[in-house]
Amino acid sequence: MGKIAFVFPGQGSQAVGMGRDLGASSPRWDEAAAVLGMDLRRLCFEGPEAELTLTANTQPAILTVSTIALDALTAAGVRYAFVAGHSLGEYSALVAAGALTFGEAVRTVRARGEFMQEAVPAGQGAMAAVIGLDRDQVQAACAGAQGAGAVQVANLNAPGQTVIAGAREAVQRAIELAKAKGAKRAIPLPVSAPFHSVLMEPAACRLEAVLKEIDFRDLRVPVVTNVDAAPLTDGGRVMDSLVRQVTAPVRWEDVVVRLVAEGVDTFVEVGPGKVLCGLIRRIAAGARALNVEDRASLEATVEALK
């Protein structure tokens, strides 16, 4: 019998109504409101969407909805051997592993969102998805574009699916070079900042000050981290990992490969959307990928895991 890993999204579908079907009366909303000083439940259920999709609001919203889904799974008796999360999702994973409380996580990701948004003036940074090139070719395209500014690999999502980030002109130049190398597509992404790039260094410094206030506990189950794609259980090492994550690539393909090597054959995406399920199927063809984002998917996943 293989092992189960819970994986947590960092993006997903930030649509108005998220979380209502699965946990409209969850106490997590009240916990989040007490920490943030805002009615996150009302924002998620009623919008406006333009406010919900602001980075500083999106991050605590996804964390909260993911934790509500986690609560529903654990209440149904589903157990997990590993956790991991894509970018922001690593905070949800750390909550699931007991490294920090939900309240600590909500407060931190709200600050993280603000810091990342403020690190680069609007319009100066960019991100792009490169489809159909291997990671070495994408890195070569970034290296060739350095004369136009900083640009680097930001997400190693799956074979042939890589995201780059950096200064707007440098990203555009890297897009041109990637296409010249044979990329099927290389397209700008509608994001507000160049996440997971060296341009996020100011955010990393500010986040470190916030993280120092948290007494991270040792993890009940290992988290396979974005930055190292290796299992972590020592609470004393969590802060360093989260600080490095801000400017380093999300090595999602490597994370999934490592989880499979650790004996995981079933992945459950816990939170809004099914993005990670799609990536997992591309990375580990023999693995089972399930998701929980509403009542119907919860019931289907619990039944599948019996």
Sequence and secondary structure as in RCSB ss.txt:
>XXXX:A:sequence
MGKIAFVFPGQGSQAVGMGRDLGASSPRWDEAAAVLGMDLRRLCFEGPEAELTLTANTQPAILTVSTIALDALTA
AGVRYAFVAGHSLGEYSALVAAGALTFGEAVRTVRARGEFMQEAVPAGQGAMAAVIGLDRDQVQAACAGAQGAGA
VQVANLNAPGQTVIAGAREAVQRAIELAKAKGAKRAIPLPVSAPFHSVLMEPAACRLEAVLKEIDFRDLRVPVVT
NVDAAPLTDGGRVMDSLVRQVTAPVRWEDVVVRLVAEGVDTFVEVGPGKVLCGLIRRIAAGARALNVEDRASLEA
TVEALK
>XXXX:A:secstr
  EEEEEE SSS   TTTTHHHHTT HHHHHHHHHHSS HHHHHHH  HHHHTSHHHHHHHHHHHHHHHHHHHHH
TT   SEEEESTTHHHHHHHHHTSS HHHHHHHHHHHHHHHHHHS TTSEEEEEEES  HHHHHHHHHHTGGGS 
EEEEEEEETTEEEEEEEHHHHHHHHHHHHHTT SEEEE   SS TTSGGGHHHHHHHHHHHTT      SS EE 
TTT SEE  GGGHHHHHHHHTTS B HHHHHHHHHHTTEEEEEEESS SHHHHHHHHH TTSEEEEESSHHHHHH
HHHHT 
